[in-house]
Amino acid sequence: EPEVTQTPSHQVTQMGQEVILRCVPISNHLYFYWYRQILGQKVEFLVSFYNNEISEKSEIFDDQFSVERPDGSNFTLKIRSTKLEDSAMYFCASSETVRGRPQHFGDGTRLSIL
Amino acid sequence: AQKVTQAQTEISVVEKEDVTLDCVYETRDTTYYLFWYKQPPSGELVFLIRRNSFDEQNEISGRYSWNFQKSTSSFNFTITASQVVDSAVYFCSTSGGGADGLTFGKGTHLIIQP
């Protein structure tokens, strides 16, 4: 069964550094998403991406964050100048279409900011 | 804006017991979608079921069943004859109103004891 893959599984970064989280969505899916889950808390929507541009973003997704689809398969989340509170599990998801179709999640990248 | 309430933070039952996880949602949208996801101890998010606001039919899939009631804005999840492998955090979520992102509840940690 096709799946969303995320790399790395765990990323440790010094505060203030830039980090890039990578995702390969399911190949025939058109919509891509990033979510984060701070330890022990609920999953929070960050951003959705369609047709090479941001479709929707939450208030969490400020200027520190950016997303990109650099080629036909990868979808990346960049966090500039990381802060301690950016420590979380980051999930990538994809869906065939938007608004109502199931979003299939990757296994997540655990980001630890020191 | 959507809101999802999962009032049960943690439930512990003995294997083979039936257990129901509650989910209450709030939305002003007439068209919306409801989802359940499972997060086992390994951390990934596994899609379980999707319902749209026009389909109030209950659904059964093996030991899992879902009861959607618009009158009470609830979308409850029942596991019959629970098994240790069912131990996980279960998240109820919703999307609607033209929004791409899912709004998650805080999750219910289900512990099935042998």
Interface residues (C-beta under 8 A of the other chain):
Chain A: Y31 Y33 Y35 Q41 K42 V43 E44 F45 L46 V47 S48 S55 E56 S58 M89 F91 A93 V98 R99 G100 R101 P102 Q103 H104 F105 G106 D107 G108 R110
Chain B: Y33 F35 Y37 S42 G43 E44 L45 V46 F47 R50 N52 F91 S93 S95 G96 G98 A99 D100 G101 L102 T103 F104 G105 K106 G107
